[in-house]
Amino acid sequence: MTGLVLKDIRKSYGPVKVLHGIDLQIEKGEFIVFVGPSGCGKSTLLRMIAGLEDITSGEMQIEGERVNEVPPSKRGIAMVFQSYALYPHMTVYDNMAFGMRIAGEDKAEIDRRVRAAAEKLQLTAYLERLPKALSGGQRQRVAIGRAICRNPKVFLFDEPLSNLDAALRVATRLEIAKLNESMPDTTMIYVTHDQVEAMTLADRIVVLSAGRVEQVGAPLELYERPANLFVAKFIGSPAMNIVPVTITEAGRRTTVSLGSAGGTREVVIDVATPSDHVGKKAWFGVRPEDLRIATEGEKNLFSGVVGIVEALGEVTLLHLEELAGDEPVVVKLPGIVRDVKGQTLAFTADPAKLHLFDADGHSYRKS
Ligand SMILES: Nc1ncnc2c1ncn2[C@@H]1O[C@H](COP(=O)(O)OP(=O)(O)OP(=O)(O)O)[C@@H](O)[C@H]1O
């Protein structure tokens, strides 16, 4: 069954167009994450689903019913905000019960739902506390618990972890993953800036840019087969290295010429290109983690002097400088790599891991 349908959804604030026609079909029970740069329209889209913003044009359906004109309280949605939005003078129990009391639910049923949600989120011991006596992570769990009690068809999260410190973020992210598993019929839509949250929580990620959908797909599909340069650079950290090239041989595999005067070299990529694209400019991409030090005599992709070295423990990032006419390149090597600063090193990669985009930024690898 379809959980949510968005048909050509547009949003303008007066003359300012913010969303330019969003089409999406979300299955019931799916976990969808919206990502994109600041200002791309993620929160606006989420708030339109919640009914907190009018829809300028287009149609929105929740479980088959048109909801454009349906008020927020009647849409069967619950929203969790970055700021938690708890009532400071009410206990955890009352915060969670509040919405159901307003809706006139039966007292015993309210008690059953509050206790079930508290159990699920390990909040039972805190039911009589006020929010000020809770940690940030516990407060956010109360906000999530309050949303669960409403038994929503669609659960909306607007950057729920961004006020938490790093360790709590990880713990609460796992709570949300468990919650999702325990509510297989509830559709979840989650807005975040955080790549790890997007990659680990989503069934599918929607990448937005300037009010348009750039690509929709499973996390690893976006990572392995980005549809365009925008997605290639946005998904993955550090970002994919992108350098301008010229296509010298087209066909089932493609040869490109990399570098400029003095440093030109040919590279074969496992990507098909039309024969009339020989001579065209294109963009070659390789992820930092797909580069490895070339063995002696092996053909290299990049050779340069190692500048800044960032040792993160589990990986080491090398920033290559003085490449033969290329843009700066970042390499991510596993583990700790010592004493490489200032050395000239050559790097290569598996041809299947290389990416090629046409002059307009569309991937040649059809996904
Ligand atoms: N009430 C408003 N009036 C005019 N413009 C608005 C209004 N609300 C949002 N916008 C504009 O709409 C665009 C999208 O905003 P939105 O908050 O949805 O972006 P976002 O992707 O969620 O950004 P962020 O990640 O920074 O929260 C922005 O350019 C913003 O300035």
The ligand as an ORCA input file, in Angstrom:
! r2SCAN-3c Opt
* xyz 0 1
  N       8.046     32.071      5.527
  C       8.937     32.189      4.535
  N       8.934     33.245      3.711
  C       9.807     33.351      2.688
  N      10.755     32.428      2.402
  C      10.810     31.356      3.188
  C       9.924     31.158      4.290
  N      10.233     29.965      4.866
  C      11.270     29.459      4.169
  N      11.617     30.291      3.155
  C      12.704     30.048      2.173
  O      12.493     28.790      1.591
  C      13.729     28.146      1.314
  C      13.692     26.745      1.883
  O      13.688     26.803      3.307
  P      13.743     25.478      4.189
  O      13.715     25.895      5.612
  O      12.704     24.535      3.735
  O      15.169     24.903      3.817
  P      15.947     23.685      4.441
  O      16.427     22.862      3.297
  O      15.128     23.010      5.461
  O      17.158     24.455      5.102
  P      17.959     24.155      6.456
  O      18.692     22.863      6.189
  O      18.876     25.321      6.571
  O      16.962     24.034      7.564
  C      14.814     29.028      1.892
  O      15.414     29.733      0.858
  C      14.058     29.959      2.825
  O      14.676     31.207      2.904
*
